[in-house]
């Protein structure tokens, strides 16, 4: 299983803001990652029915299913997945809630692209 992840470096971006999805997708694609994106938790789960994606950046404030709920569902199906929370609202409560849900890390918007690159690079080193 671990060897499978190494061939293609896939990342999933889940954010309800189209501009953020496009920015992250373009930036990470230029770094050699295969990037999938979804505007909701439901769309993300549909992608994950077809794809094995080891690294994900999930917005917490999604329409319908929250990023916390989404993270729990993803980790239940694929326990080795590295998920990172992204939010426009920074609070210690959210940070604690994220850790309990299984997020690997937590970032406040706007997330600098350099932070995104470093996080992705370090995440793939874990596989």
C-alpha positions in Angstrom: 0.0 0.0 0.0 2.7 2.5 0.9 4.5 2.0 -2.4 1.3 2.8 -4.2 1.3 6.3 -2.7 4.8 7.0 -3.9 4.1 6.7 -7.6 1.6 9.5 -8.0 1.5 12.3 -5.4 -2.2 13.0 -5.2 -3.7 15.8 -3.1 -7.4 16.7 -2.5 -8.5 20.3 -1.9 -11.9 20.7 -0.4 -13.1 24.3 -0.2 -16.4 26.0 -1.1 -14.6 29.0 -2.5 -13.8 28.4 -6.2 -10.9 31.0 -6.2 -9.1 29.2 -3.4 -9.6 25.8 -5.0 -8.2 27.1 -8.3 -5.2 28.9 -6.6 -4.2 25.8 -4.6 -4.8 23.5 -7.5 -2.6 25.6 -9.9 0.1 26.1 -7.4 0.4 22.5 -6.3 0.1 21.2 -9.9 3.2 23.3 -10.7 5.0 21.5 -7.9 4.3 18.2 -9.6 1.3 17.0 -7.6 -1.9 15.6 -9.1 -4.6 17.7 -7.5 -8.3 17.0 -7.2 -10.7 19.5 -5.9 -14.3 19.6 -4.5 -16.6 22.4 -3.3 -18.3 20.2 -0.7 -17.9 17.2 1.5 -20.3 15.2 -0.6 -18.3 15.9 -3.8 -15.1 15.0 -2.0 -16.5 11.6 -0.9 -17.6 11.0 -4.5 -14.0 11.6 -5.7 -12.7 9.3 -3.0 -15.0 6.5 -4.2 -12.8 6.4 -7.4 -9.4 7.7 -6.2 -6.9 6.9 -3.4 -5.6 10.3 -2.2 -3.2 10.3 0.7 -3.0 14.0 1.5 -5.9 16.4 1.8 -6.6 20.1 2.7 -10.1 20.5 4.0 -12.0 23.7 4.7 -13.9 23.4 7.9 -16.7 25.7 6.9 -18.4 23.8 4.0 -22.0 23.8 2.9 -23.8 20.8 4.2 -21.3 18.4 5.8 -18.6 20.3 7.8 -14.9 19.7 7.3 -14.8 18.0 10.8 -17.5 15.5 9.8 -15.7 15.0 6.4 -12.4 14.3 8.1 -14.0 11.7 10.4 -15.6 9.9 7.4 -12.4 10.0 5.4 -10.3 8.6 8.3 -12.8 5.9 9.0 -12.5 4.7 5.4 -8.8 5.3 4.9 -7.0 5.6 8.3 -3.6 6.4 6.9 -4.7 9.6 5.2 -3.1 12.9 6.2 -5.7 15.6 6.5 -5.1 19.3 7.2 -7.8 21.7 8.3 -8.1 25.2 6.7 -10.4 27.8 8.2 -11.2 31.5 8.0 -12.1 31.4 11.7 -9.3 30.9 14.1 -10.1 29.6 17.6 -8.5 27.4 20.1 -11.7 25.4 20.4 -11.6 24.7 16.6 -8.0 23.7 16.9 -8.8 21.2 19.6 -11.8 19.9 17.8 -9.6 19.4 14.7 -7.1 17.4 16.6 -9.8 15.2 18.1 -11.3 14.6 14.6 -7.9 13.4 13.4 -6.5 16.3 11.5 -2.7 16.3 11.1 -2.5 20.2 11.2 -4.6 23.3 11.2 -4.2 26.5 9.1 -5.9 29.9 9.1 -6.9 31.6 5.8 -5.2 33.1 4.0 -2.8 30.2 3.8 0.5 31.2 2.3 1.4 29.0 -0.7 4.8 28.4 0.8 3.1 26.9 3.9 1.0 24.7 1.6 4.1 23.5 -0.3 6.1 22.7 2.8 3.1 20.9 4.3 2.6 18.8 1.2 6.3 18.0 0.9 6.5 16.9 4.6 3.3 14.9 4.3 4.6 12.8 1.4 7.8 12.1 3.3 5.7 10.2 5.8 4.7 7.6 3.3 
